[in-house]
Amino acid sequence: MPKLLSTDQVAAYRHRGFHFPIPALDSSEVAEFRRKLENYETQSGGPIKAEMRHRSHVLFTWIDEMIRHPKILDVVEDVLGPNILCWNTSFFIKEARDPGFVSWHQDATYWGLSSSEVATVWIAISPSNKISGCMKFIAGTHQKQVRHEDTFDKNNLLTRGQEIAVEVDEAEAVYVELMPGQASLHHVLLFHGSEPNRSDDRRIGLAIRYIPTHLRQAVGARDWATLVRGKDEYRHFLPAHVPKRDLEPEALAFHQEVSEEQVRVLYRGTGKTAYRA
């Protein structure tokens, strides 16, 4: 029996490639998460930088706690099974009245993982709606990988500014409107994107990428992940650093090593050697 989703909801996820809304965090939890993020940004002199937005769970204890949240893991277990790794985390932040957007794409395109058995939990830290540039999905598009083209558009929040090279019918878009603390779940091959933030508040989302333990990195020389539930009998991934305090020296050194390896996978064939600003 499913832990949090109903049997019908699991079946709908398999059919459509997504499910939302999920009551992931209560009001005090999401407020504290935003407070810690923005306290860090105040201390560091501005919005969290490009390289720090990825695999942030190895740098900050409060994000490491988030990837292990029981409600989130219950949902993931319902679709991936009991043995779960957190492979990555990514902040998607659009400042108020910012032109940043996310083109239609499939997450799996450049990740180099051996299977599409990957689920993203996207947690709204601030209101995510049509005005603020919430995600939008095309139901049922998670059945196969399609061709993408790289644009490197300066306003595109994706690593390569990648976009689907086939026509997408905008009339079919499902807008993923979420209140702070709510989350959505989507398959790694689902067509999705988002529009600019036209609101007066930041649109802050944290995407957590979960995989079953039998997956492996099929393109890069090595990769890391964090066991968050169950057992890892395969050990295809090296264990990721688990921070004991925020931004400890060991975490920063590990994060740099992992980021350099991930950039080689994400930007393969482009000659780029660092995350886009």
WOGI-V288742 format. One record per residue. RES is the residue in three letters. PHI is phi in whole degrees, -180 to 180 (* if undefined). BURIAL is b if it has 9 or more other C-alpha atoms within 8 Angstrom, else e. Layout:
res->[RES;RES]
phi->[PHI;PHI]
burial->[BURIAL;BURIAL]
//
This chain:
res->[MET;PRO;LYS;LEU;LEU;SER;THR;ASP;GLN;VAL;ALA;ALA;TYR;ARG;HIS;ARG;GLY;PHE;HIS;PHE;PRO;ILE;PRO;ALA;LEU;ASP;SER;SER;GLU;VAL;ALA;GLU;PHE;ARG;ARG;LYS;LEU;GLU;ASN;TYR;GLU;THR;GLN;SER;GLY;GLY;PRO;ILE;LYS;ALA;GLU;MET;ARG;HIS;ARG;SER;HIS;VAL;LEU;PHE;THR;TRP;ILE;ASP;GLU;MET;ILE;ARG;HIS;PRO;LYS;ILE;LEU;ASP;VAL;VAL;GLU;ASP;VAL;LEU;GLY;PRO;ASN;ILE;LEU;CYS;TRP;ASN;THR;SER;PHE;PHE;ILE;LYS;GLU;ALA;ARG;ASP;PRO;GLY;PHE;VAL;SER;TRP;HIS;GLN;ASP;ALA;THR;TYR;TRP;GLY;LEU;SER;SER;SER;GLU;VAL;ALA;THR;VAL;TRP;ILE;ALA;ILE;SER;PRO;SER;ASN;LYS;ILE;SER;GLY;CYS;MET;LYS;PHE;ILE;ALA;GLY;THR;HIS;GLN;LYS;GLN;VAL;ARG;HIS;GLU;ASP;THR;PHE;ASP;LYS;ASN;ASN;LEU;LEU;THR;ARG;GLY;GLN;GLU;ILE;ALA;VAL;GLU;VAL;ASP;GLU;ALA;GLU;ALA;VAL;TYR;VAL;GLU;LEU;MET;PRO;GLY;GLN;ALA;SER;LEU;HIS;HIS;VAL;LEU;LEU;PHE;HIS;GLY;SER;GLU;PRO;ASN;ARG;SER;ASP;ASP;ARG;ARG;ILE;GLY;LEU;ALA;ILE;ARG;TYR;ILE;PRO;THR;HIS;LEU;ARG;GLN;ALA;VAL;GLY;ALA;ARG;ASP;TRP;ALA;THR;LEU;VAL;ARG;GLY;LYS;ASP;GLU;TYR;ARG;HIS;PHE;LEU;PRO;ALA;HIS;VAL;PRO;LYS;ARG;ASP;LEU;GLU;PRO;GLU;ALA;LEU;ALA;PHE;HIS;GLN;GLU;VAL;SER;GLU;GLU;GLN;VAL;ARG;VAL;LEU;TYR;ARG;GLY;THR;GLY;LYS;THR;ALA;TYR;ARG;ALA]
phi->[*;-62;-85;-125;-79;-80;-59;-66;-68;-64;-62;-66;-61;-62;-80;-93;93;-159;-152;-165;-85;-115;-77;-84;-123;-84;-61;-72;-65;-71;-65;-67;-62;-65;-60;-67;-61;-76;-64;-61;-64;-63;-69;-92;91;159;-54;-53;-76;-52;-67;-81;-78;-112;50;-67;-67;-87;-104;-121;-64;-73;-83;-59;-65;-62;-68;-105;-61;-56;-64;-66;-67;-62;-65;-64;-61;-62;-112;-113;100;-80;-106;-129;-111;-91;-89;-159;-135;-145;-83;-120;-121;-117;-69;-58;56;-100;-79;-60;-145;-126;-71;-59;-159;-116;-59;-70;-53;-122;-79;79;-81;-78;-150;-91;-78;-132;-124;-104;-101;-110;-103;-80;-95;-133;-57;-123;-143;-60;-70;-87;87;-66;-66;-136;-118;-114;-61;78;-94;-98;-86;-155;-79;-116;-72;-123;-122;-91;-114;50;-60;-63;-95;-84;-77;-79;-57;-110;60;-70;-145;-63;-95;-129;-70;-117;-84;-60;-65;-91;-65;-104;-84;-96;-85;-133;-87;-53;97;-83;-138;-121;-125;-142;-75;-64;-102;-68;-66;-154;-168;-161;-102;-61;-87;-102;-92;-97;-122;-68;-105;-114;-134;-115;-99;-113;-102;-111;-138;-74;-69;-80;-68;-147;-84;-99;-115;-78;-71;-160;-157;-129;-158;-116;-73;-115;-161;81;-123;-114;-87;-94;54;-76;-115;-71;-71;-75;-63;-112;-71;-92;-149;-64;57;-67;-55;-64;-68;-64;-66;-64;-60;-64;-62;-67;-62;-63;-69;-68;-61;-61;-77;-65;-105;-56;88;-107;84;-82;-126;-153;-62;-67;-68]
burial->[e;b;b;e;b;e;e;e;b;b;e;b;b;e;e;b;b;b;b;e;e;b;e;b;b;e;e;e;b;b;b;e;b;b;e;b;e;b;e;b;b;b;e;e;e;e;e;b;e;b;b;e;b;b;b;b;b;b;b;b;b;b;b;b;e;e;b;b;e;e;e;b;b;b;b;b;b;b;e;b;b;e;b;b;b;b;b;b;b;b;b;b;e;b;b;b;b;b;e;b;b;b;b;b;b;b;b;b;e;e;e;b;b;e;e;b;b;b;b;b;b;b;b;b;b;b;b;b;b;e;b;b;b;b;b;b;b;b;b;b;b;b;e;e;b;e;e;b;e;e;e;b;e;e;e;b;b;e;b;e;b;b;b;b;e;e;e;e;e;e;e;e;b;e;b;b;b;b;b;b;b;b;b;b;b;b;b;b;b;b;b;b;b;b;b;b;b;b;b;e;e;b;b;b;b;b;b;b;b;b;b;b;b;e;b;b;b;e;e;b;e;e;b;b;b;b;b;b;b;e;e;b;e;e;e;b;b;b;e;e;e;b;b;e;e;e;b;b;e;e;b;b;e;b;b;e;e;b;b;b;b;b;b;b;b;b;b;b;e;e;e;e;e;e;e;e;e]
//
